[in-house]
Structure formats: structure tokens, C-alpha cells
Amino acid sequence: MAVTGIGGLFFRAKDPKSLADWYLTHLGVGAPEGVFAWAQQAGPTVFQPFAEDSDYFPADKRWMLNLRVDDLDTMLAALTAAAIPIIQNPDWDSPHVGRFARLHDPEGNPIELWEPPAES
């Protein structure tokens, strides 16, 4: 017996419908109203608790959502066109781990976009 993957991510929101619409519109995450589940592509998932004093994401947040993307540049161009602020730091990127960018949803929750390295 083993866990086979993450079955869902559940969190509180001030305006759940508006926030769900934002994720679907800008990140393609979630499912349209009336659809039960979002079918995602198979791929790596990192499950990693961080030290209480980590500075990897904001200290006032207990979690950060990391979303795997297949074309970071195109995603960032779309987010920029929608006037969504993005943070990039070349020190975050590595040929062995991939490329990263960060943003926040309308309720201030941290999101990290991750483009894993191309398989050779």
C-alpha cells in the first residue's frame, strides 16, 4: 500500500469563487465550474517541509504553492500582459534543477512557477 500522488490542495480564501477563477484564468489551474477535478500531466512533485525560520518564502505564510510549467517564458509573458507582478532571480535557476519565478495570488498567497530541466 502506498500513496500514489496528491489528490487535492484545499485552503481557505476570503473569496473562494473569485480566487478559483483567477487561478483558472491566469495559471490554468483548477477546473471550470461544474467540473469536479483538474486533470494534470504526470511529472515530478516535490514534497518538502521547510524549517520554521526558512527565508525561501514569506515568513508570514505557512505554505507556498509550486506549480510545474512546460514553458516558463510564455507563462511569464501572459502574466506580465495581465499586469501580474513577477519576481525572478537568476540565483534560483540551475541547469540541474530548472528555472523558477514567483508571484502572489490576489489574496497574497505565494506561488512558485517551476520549469524542470529538459530531459536529455
N, C-alpha and C positions, 0 to 999 in steps of 0.2 A: 504494500500500500504506500502511495506517495502522492504528494500534491503535484498536480500537472500544470499549474500556471496560476496566474492571478485572475480571479473570476469577476472582480469589480473593484472600483475605488469609490468609496462613499464618504462624503464630507458635508458639513453644514455650510449654508450660504444664506446671506441676507435676502437675496432674490434668486431662488433656485432656477426658475424658468429663464430669466434674463441671462444668468451665468451659463446655463446649459446651452442657450442659443449662441452666446459669444464663443464658447469652445467649439461648437459645431461650425459656425461661420468662419472663424479665423484659423482654427487648427485642424478642422475635420475630425475632431474627437467627439465621440458620443453617437447617438442615433437620433434620427428625426422623430418628432412627436408621434406616438402610436407604435413605434418600433421598439422592441424590448432590449435588444443588445447590439453593440457595435462589433462587427467582425473585423478583427485586425490581422495583420500579417504576422506570420511566425518569425521569431527572431530572438535575440538575447534580451533578457530582462535582468537588471541589477537590483538585488535586494540588499541594502546596506544601511544598518543603523550607524549614526554618527555620534561622536562624543557630544555631551551636553554643551561644551564650550566651543564647538566647531565654528569656524567662520565661513564654511562652504556655502551656506545660505543664511538669510537674515536670522539673527538671534531671537527675534520675537515670533518666529514661525516654528512650529513643531515638525513640519514636513515640507518637502519640495517635490513637485511632480516632474519627472524626467520623461520626455517623450522622444521616442526614436523616430527619425525622419530619414527619407532617402535622398533628399536634395535640399540641403540647408540653405543654399544661396537663393533658390526660388522661394522657399518659405519665408526667408527674411525680407525679400523684395515685396512679397504680398503683405506682410505685417507692416513694413515701412509705409507702403501705399495706403494702408488703413490707419496710419498715424499712431501705431502701437510702438511705444519706446522699446528698444532692444539694447542689450548690453553684450558686448563681445570683448574678449581679452585673448590675444594670441598665446598667452601663457597657459590657457586652458586646453589648447589643441595639441594633439600628439599623433604622429603617424601610426602609433600602435594602439591608441585608444579611440581616436576620432576627433571630430570638431564639435564645438559647443557654442551656444548662445543662450542668453537668459532674457526673460520678460516677466511681467506680472499680469495676472488676470484683473478684471475690473474691481475685484474685492481685495486686491493686494497679495494674493497667493503667489508664491514664486514658482516659475516654470522654467525648466532647463530643456532646451532642444539639443538632441544628440544625433549627429550623423556618424555612425560607426565607420571605421576604415573599410575601404573596398577590399573584398576578399581577393586574394591573388591566386 
